[in-house]
Amino acid sequence: MKLSSDKLQININRGLRNWTWNAFRFYYQRSFGNFFTRRDPKLWVFSSWEGTKYADNARYMFEYIIAHNDKGIRCVWLTKKEDVLKEVRKLGYEGYLIGTKNAKNIQKQAGVALCTHGLDDFGEYPYIFGAYTVNLCHGVGGAKRTYYSIRKANKLKKVVSVIKAKIFNYTYRDVTIVTSSFGVEVAKLDVLTKKNIPIIGLARNDYITAPIYDLTEVFSEEYICQHNLKIGLKYITFMPTYRPYKASQKKLEDSIRMIASDEKLRDVLEENNGRLIIKLHYATDPFNIKCSNNVLLLQDSDVKEVSKLLRLSDLLITDYSSCAMDFALKQKDIIFYAPDLEEYEKETGMYQEFLDYLYKYRVTSEDDLRERIRIDFEHDFAATESTVEINKLFNERASEVGEFRKLIYEYICSKINL
């Protein structure tokens, strides 16, 4: 099967010129912005994925606050994409296109700004500097080292990046939502923040244990029809993460092809009414793969929201992706298929706690992977010790699934005395 090139394009400009101009704007807006336009603590703006998606934790908080608004808060979604804006307005919500006069004025007045990635969720030159900024996070930290904690070969570049971050940081935030004590330490290293790091849970995971009754919540109608998908099948999702180097990415692709063409695995799936859905990382370039009626490839454009795909899934297979931390809340088994762990760790850098976990629980061969899948079918995908350990390390408040959005909302209101 030949993949199209229709994948999510994240457009971030964090070059020196952009950084310099935004550093100036950051201090100017925070120091003098209120002299010209006073910020309204009851005006909250939301965006996610650098303004490209109506999804993720920002969407779940946006819709929750609109539905449970006891304080008269005005919620506004901001996006770079016209199709996203149409989606938001079709649902009956207020939204504006980043770069327009309305969006600019809204950002200048906003008292609270909620995002998933960074300040540039609100545009290349945002006007939310000075608002109380809440980073809801895209994923649970603590697996791969990122941002300023990453191990870089060029020490000078690392020193320069840390100095720049102390002057102006695109990942600046007043609040960082994390899910564990370990997550607090990770946030301090990853984004150089030490303030307001509450241990709660991710907003999107309030629904992680809720069943899916309509597949159009997860997939495009075209994809459902093309592969004859229906409720009642057993769905296994394979979500490998992105490889930073061409050689390692090539090895991953070869491994995926072998799994997809494994006749014995297809037999296991056929015998158990199962479907293996291979969902590649959005940054992965398209490549050829041979699919079948029970081994399918899912493009980013075919899935409406990854969190809903996880809700549908009976079993998750991954390697180093933080999607495992979300899925663990379902109390189902997780298979960590990580044959290239040693190489990946050297190329990317990983937190020792997660690295130790992987060495203890990982699967390293296609044969072992197939056998684990077969056993999981037999045991109805029940949680194993590996799931329990993941929740201990990453999900301290797992028993409070369903309350995360409420707790985040109350925390923000308490911090701004609303």
Phi, psi and omega per residue, in radians:
M1 nan 2.288 -3.138
K2 -1.653 2.104 3.112
L3 -1.323 2.545 3.000
S4 -1.418 3.030 3.126
S5 -1.647 0.272 -3.109
D6 -1.410 1.452 3.114
K7 -2.264 2.831 -3.083
L8 -1.086 2.250 3.101
Q9 -1.892 1.956 3.083
I10 -1.560 2.187 -3.060
N11 -1.943 1.616 -3.136
I12 -2.011 2.284 3.049
N13 -2.013 1.768 3.098
R14 -2.081 0.534 3.109
G15 -1.194 3.006 -3.050
L16 -1.036 -0.746 -3.117
R17 -1.122 -0.785 3.117
N18 -1.114 -0.757 -3.136
W19 -1.074 -0.774 -3.115
T20 -1.069 -0.822 -3.110
W21 -1.151 -0.719 3.141
N22 -1.251 -0.539 3.065
A23 -1.072 -0.775 3.083
F24 -1.094 -0.808 -3.108
R25 -1.119 -0.632 -3.134
F26 -1.027 -0.877 -3.112
Y27 -1.278 -0.608 3.129
Y28 -1.136 -0.851 -3.106
Q29 -1.131 -0.690 -3.113
R30 -1.261 -0.508 -3.093
S31 -1.578 -0.668 -2.993
F32 -2.133 -0.115 -3.057
G33 -0.995 -0.710 -3.089
N34 -1.206 -0.279 3.082
F35 -1.208 -0.480 -3.067
F36 -1.810 -0.723 3.134
T37 -2.444 1.925 -3.098
R38 -1.308 2.357 -3.114
R39 -1.371 2.452 -3.084
D40 -1.768 2.013 -3.113
P41 -1.122 -0.225 3.116
K42 -1.775 0.188 3.028
L43 -1.939 1.951 -3.086
W44 -2.015 2.250 3.110
V45 -1.896 2.608 -3.060
F46 -2.333 2.554 2.994
S47 -2.826 2.867 3.140
S48 -2.660 2.763 3.048
W49 0.914 0.879 -3.124
E50 0.948 0.542 3.076
G51 1.430 0.219 -3.016
T52 -1.763 -0.225 -3.066
K53 -2.355 2.617 2.909
Y54 -1.771 1.514 -2.961
A55 -2.877 -3.124 2.953
D56 1.185 -2.845 -3.000
N57 -1.075 -0.572 3.128
A58 -1.124 -0.727 3.125
R59 -1.097 -0.759 -3.096
Y60 -1.154 -0.636 3.074
M61 -1.232 -0.717 3.131
F62 -0.979 -0.900 -3.092
E63 -1.250 -0.573 3.120
Y64 -1.141 -0.817 -3.075
I65 -1.168 -0.651 3.080
I66 -1.070 -0.712 -3.083
A67 -1.376 -0.441 -3.069
H68 -2.148 0.722 -3.014
N69 -1.535 1.799 3.132
D70 -1.861 0.149 -3.066
K71 -2.196 0.166 3.109
G72 1.224 0.558 -3.122
I73 -1.360 2.335 3.057
R74 -1.650 2.064 -3.096
C75 -1.833 2.254 -3.097
V76 -2.274 2.267 3.084
W77 -1.680 2.354 3.132
L78 -2.090 2.374 -3.081
T79 -2.590 2.754 3.054
K80 -1.568 -0.253 -2.976
K81 -1.814 2.244 -3.137
E82 -1.159 -0.635 3.138
D83 -1.188 -0.582 3.077
V84 -1.182 -0.740 3.110
L85 -1.053 -0.735 3.113
K86 -1.084 -0.699 3.121
E87 -1.085 -0.795 -3.123
V88 -1.090 -0.803 -3.095
R89 -1.236 -0.574 3.098
K90 -1.095 -0.556 3.106
L91 -1.367 -0.081 3.083
G92 1.624 0.249 -3.096
Y93 -1.793 2.811 3.118
E94 -1.487 2.299 3.127
G95 -2.698 2.745 3.140
Y96 -2.492 2.754 -3.125
L97 -1.537 2.158 3.125
I98 -1.010 2.320 -3.110
G99 1.853 -0.298 3.112
T100 -1.498 2.893 -3.123
K101 -1.104 -0.703 -3.135
N102 -1.087 -0.782 -3.131
A103 -1.123 -0.701 3.134
K104 -1.083 -0.804 -3.126
N105 -1.157 -0.686 3.115
I106 -1.082 -0.789 -3.136
Q107 -1.089 -0.672 -3.139
K108 -1.148 -0.510 -3.083
Q109 -1.639 -0.290 -3.006
A110 -1.094 2.339 3.083
G111 -1.577 -0.448 -3.133
V112 -2.354 2.405 3.106
A113 -2.239 2.175 -3.120
L114 -2.023 2.268 -3.071
C115 -2.466 3.082 3.125
T116 -2.003 -0.503 -3.034
H117 -1.962 -1.055 -3.118
G118 -2.921 -3.052 -3.115
L119 -1.053 -0.530 -3.131
D120 -1.408 0.189 2.837
D121 -1.049 -0.440 -3.080
F122 -1.720 0.253 3.068
G123 2.096 2.903 -3.119
E124 -1.135 -0.594 3.094
Y125 -2.283 1.361 -3.037
P126 -1.251 2.800 3.102
Y127 -2.008 0.334 -3.103
I128 -1.635 0.034 3.066
F129 -1.069 2.141 -3.067
G130 1.953 -0.390 3.003
A131 -1.308 2.757 3.067
Y132 -1.318 1.921 -2.962
T133 -1.687 2.194 -3.120
V134 -2.024 2.044 3.064
N135 -1.657 1.952 -3.107
L136 -1.434 -0.143 3.118
C137 1.217 2.530 3.064
H138 -1.490 -0.643 -3.123
G139 -2.565 2.955 3.100
V140 -1.318 2.136 3.121
G141 -1.347 2.797 3.056
G142 2.153 -0.031 3.081
A143 -1.686 -1.427 3.102
K144 -1.475 2.512 3.030
R145 -1.350 2.320 -3.100
T146 -2.324 3.040 3.097
Y147 0.845 -2.096 -2.961
Y148 -1.558 -0.145 3.087
S149 -1.559 -0.139 -3.038
I150 -1.160 2.536 -3.138
R151 -1.490 1.959 -3.089
K152 -1.929 2.523 3.134
A153 -1.197 -0.629 -3.112
N154 -1.616 1.759 -3.070
K155 -1.145 -0.565 3.128
L156 -1.090 -0.751 3.125
K157 -1.096 -0.651 3.138
K158 -1.155 -0.750 3.122
V159 -1.091 -0.780 -3.139
V160 -1.083 -0.750 -3.113
S161 -1.123 -0.650 3.113
V162 -1.200 -0.730 3.101
I163 -1.073 -0.804 3.104
K164 -1.030 -0.727 -3.113
A165 -1.125 -0.555 3.134
K166 -1.264 -0.430 3.086
I167 -1.451 -0.931 3.085
F168 -2.647 2.294 -3.026
N169 -2.222 2.115 3.104
Y170 -1.089 -0.361 3.117
T171 -1.688 0.302 3.069
Y172 -0.984 2.502 3.038
R173 -2.780 2.694 3.047
D174 -1.554 -0.466 3.102
V175 -2.368 2.384 3.047
T176 -2.132 2.062 3.130
I177 -1.461 2.158 3.100
V178 -2.231 3.057 -3.002
T179 -2.083 -0.011 -3.106
S180 -2.866 2.935 3.062
S181 -1.090 -0.662 3.064
F182 -1.065 -0.686 3.108
G183 -1.085 -0.569 3.087
V184 -1.074 -0.822 -3.131
E185 -1.152 -0.635 3.108
V186 -1.115 -0.767 -3.138
A187 -1.062 -0.663 3.130
K188 -1.094 -0.619 -3.131
L189 -1.467 -0.730 -3.024
D190 -1.240 -0.715 -3.055
V191 -2.181 0.235 3.040
L192 0.955 0.734 3.105
T193 -2.049 2.568 -3.138
K194 -2.254 0.065 -3.038
K195 -2.032 2.578 2.993
N196 0.823 1.239 3.116
I197 -2.127 1.340 -3.086
P198 -1.276 2.451 3.077
I199 -1.559 1.860 -3.129
I200 -2.292 -1.669 -3.116
G201 3.021 2.831 -3.090
L202 -1.383 2.429 -3.070
A203 -1.002 -0.710 -3.076
R204 -1.138 -0.347 -3.056
N205 -1.479 0.015 3.018
D206 -1.057 -0.426 -3.094
Y207 -1.875 0.105 -2.985
I208 -1.060 -0.494 -3.133
T209 -1.673 -0.031 -3.128
A210 -1.385 2.369 -3.130
P211 -1.232 2.755 3.032
I212 -1.777 2.183 -3.135
Y213 -1.854 -0.257 -3.107
D214 -2.320 2.010 -3.071
L215 -1.140 -0.331 3.100
T216 -1.208 -0.212 2.991
E217 -1.196 -0.419 -3.006
V218 -1.885 -0.875 -3.019
F219 -1.982 2.824 2.984
S220 -1.212 2.654 3.133
E221 -1.054 -0.634 3.127
E222 -1.077 -0.748 -3.122
Y223 -1.165 -0.707 3.133
I224 -1.076 -0.808 -3.134
C225 -1.182 -0.726 -3.093
Q226 -1.053 -0.649 -3.047
H227 -1.926 0.139 3.068
N228 0.936 0.858 -3.133
L229 -1.472 2.626 3.138
K230 -2.750 2.780 3.037
I231 -1.150 2.444 3.129
G232 1.940 -0.348 3.026
L233 -1.298 2.799 3.060
K234 -1.671 2.059 -3.041
Y235 -1.811 2.149 3.042
I236 -1.944 2.171 -3.109
T237 -1.901 2.238 3.091
F238 -1.908 2.001 -3.086
M239 -2.188 1.443 3.057
P240 -1.293 2.624 -3.129
T241 -1.587 3.069 -3.055
Y242 -1.307 2.460 3.044
R243 -1.812 2.289 -3.009
P244 -1.335 -0.272 -3.083
Y245 -2.139 2.592 -3.055
K246 -1.047 -0.722 -3.103
A247 -1.112 -0.775 -3.135
S248 -1.241 -0.594 3.086
Q249 -1.154 -0.657 3.112
K250 -1.100 -0.718 3.108
K251 -1.107 -0.699 3.110
L252 -1.101 -0.783 3.130
E253 -1.054 -0.750 3.116
D254 -1.086 -0.701 3.129
S255 -1.139 -0.730 3.122
I256 -1.106 -0.718 3.113
R257 -1.074 -0.699 3.133
M258 -1.134 -0.735 3.119
I259 -1.122 -0.781 -3.097
A260 -1.137 -0.495 -3.103
S261 -1.737 0.121 -3.113
D262 -1.270 1.864 -3.096
E263 -1.105 -0.661 -3.138
K264 -1.149 -0.649 3.092
L265 -1.159 -0.720 3.111
R266 -1.056 -0.645 3.106
D267 -1.121 -0.740 3.110
V268 -1.059 -0.762 3.137
L269 -1.139 -0.742 -3.137
E270 -1.101 -0.738 -3.113
E271 -1.162 -0.430 -3.049
N272 -1.978 0.264 3.114
N273 0.998 0.719 -3.057
G274 -1.861 2.754 3.037
R275 -2.285 2.260 3.027
L276 -1.730 2.034 -3.131
I277 -1.874 2.071 -3.138
I278 -1.665 1.907 -3.139
K279 -1.874 1.899 -3.121
L280 -1.390 2.712 3.056
H281 -1.058 2.495 -3.047
Y282 -1.070 -0.416 -3.119
A283 -1.530 -0.087 -3.111
T284 -1.306 2.303 3.100
D285 -1.222 2.583 -3.139
P286 -1.062 2.560 3.025
F287 -2.645 2.839 -3.076
N288 -1.315 2.485 3.092
I289 -2.659 2.462 -3.140
K290 -1.598 1.999 -3.134
C291 -1.779 3.000 3.105
S292 -2.507 -2.976 -3.121
N293 -1.283 -0.271 3.103
N294 -2.191 0.076 2.968
V295 -2.179 1.961 -2.967
L296 -2.132 2.652 3.053
L297 -1.872 2.360 -3.108
L298 -2.026 2.030 3.069
Q299 -1.414 2.763 -3.115
D300 -1.034 -0.594 -3.121
S301 -1.298 -0.238 -3.118
D302 -1.597 -0.241 3.138
V303 -1.943 2.277 -3.056
K304 -1.340 -0.623 3.123
E305 -2.830 2.252 -3.062
V306 -1.082 -0.630 -3.129
S307 -1.074 -0.556 3.094
K308 -1.321 -0.554 3.036
L309 -1.103 -0.708 3.094
L310 -1.146 -0.640 3.084
R311 -1.076 -0.673 -3.127
L312 -1.259 -0.524 -2.967
S313 -1.272 2.452 3.050
D314 -1.565 -0.446 -3.100
L315 -2.568 2.448 3.091
L316 -2.004 2.327 2.972
I317 -2.026 2.221 3.089
T318 -2.601 -3.021 3.114
D319 -2.205 -1.212 -3.073
Y320 -2.243 0.303 -3.052
S321 -1.496 2.510 3.116
S322 -1.278 -0.085 3.065
C323 -1.049 -0.422 3.119
A324 -1.089 -0.603 -3.111
M325 -1.223 -0.611 3.048
D326 -1.164 -0.868 -3.042
F327 -1.114 -0.550 -3.118
A328 -1.031 -0.461 3.133
L329 -1.140 -0.316 3.106
K330 -1.362 -0.161 -3.116
Q331 1.056 0.740 3.042
K332 -2.129 2.908 -3.080
D333 -1.219 2.642 3.046
I334 -2.279 2.308 3.078
I335 -1.848 2.124 3.073
F336 -1.692 1.766 -3.139
Y337 -1.643 1.764 -2.981
A338 -2.404 1.170 3.137
P339 -1.211 -0.357 -3.089
D340 -1.842 0.503 -3.037
L341 -0.989 -0.828 -3.101
E342 -1.062 -0.772 -3.138
E343 -1.181 -0.757 -3.114
Y344 -1.113 -0.711 -3.131
E345 -1.096 -0.680 3.124
K346 -1.189 -0.657 -3.091
E347 -1.333 -0.633 -2.971
T348 -1.908 -0.716 -3.018
G349 1.579 2.290 -3.113
M350 -2.392 2.711 3.071
Y351 -1.251 2.405 -3.012
Q352 -1.064 -0.626 -3.126
E353 -1.058 -0.772 3.138
F354 -1.301 -0.604 3.106
L355 -1.083 -0.789 3.102
D356 -1.062 -0.695 3.119
Y357 -1.069 -0.795 -3.101
L358 -1.129 -0.731 3.120
Y359 -1.081 -0.491 -3.132
K360 -1.406 -0.636 -2.958
Y361 -2.031 -0.110 -3.005
R362 -1.201 2.771 2.983
V363 -1.924 2.446 -3.002
T364 -2.117 -0.092 -3.122
S365 -2.331 2.728 3.118
E366 -1.090 -0.636 3.137
D367 -1.113 -0.795 3.130
D368 -1.161 -0.626 3.107
L369 -1.099 -0.819 3.128
R370 -1.047 -0.731 -3.134
E371 -1.152 -0.690 3.108
R372 -1.096 -0.718 3.123
I373 -1.097 -0.759 3.125
R374 -1.054 -0.786 3.128
I375 -1.112 -0.684 3.135
D376 -1.110 -0.679 3.051
F377 -1.025 -0.751 -3.104
E378 -1.115 -0.604 -3.074
H379 -1.804 0.301 3.085
D380 0.959 0.619 3.013
F381 1.075 0.472 -3.116
A382 -1.074 2.595 -3.141
A383 -1.051 2.444 3.064
T384 -1.903 -3.100 3.134
E385 -1.021 -0.581 -3.122
S386 -1.091 -0.678 3.105
T387 -1.160 -0.748 3.116
V388 -1.028 -0.768 -3.116
E389 -1.179 -0.660 3.092
I390 -1.062 -0.787 -3.141
N391 -1.145 -0.621 3.097
K392 -1.092 -0.696 -3.071
L393 -1.425 -0.636 -2.964
F394 -2.024 -0.350 -3.031
N395 -2.251 1.304 -3.066
E396 -1.126 -0.487 -3.079
R397 -1.942 0.680 -3.084
A398 -1.025 -0.530 -3.112
S399 -1.233 -0.186 -3.094
E400 -1.794 0.331 3.053
V401 -0.940 2.303 -3.066
G402 1.851 -0.298 -3.112
E403 -1.975 -0.039 -3.020
F404 -1.037 -0.806 -3.109
R405 -1.100 -0.732 3.123
K406 -1.074 -0.774 -3.118
L407 -1.146 -0.693 3.100
I408 -1.126 -0.809 3.135
Y409 -1.009 -0.840 -3.131
E410 -1.132 -0.640 3.138
Y411 -1.126 -0.809 -3.140
I412 -1.062 -0.838 -3.120
C413 -1.032 -0.680 3.132
S414 -1.158 -0.612 -3.102
K415 -1.282 -0.518 -3.134
I416 -1.814 0.202 3.098
N417 0.962 0.799 -3.137
L418 -1.755 nan nan
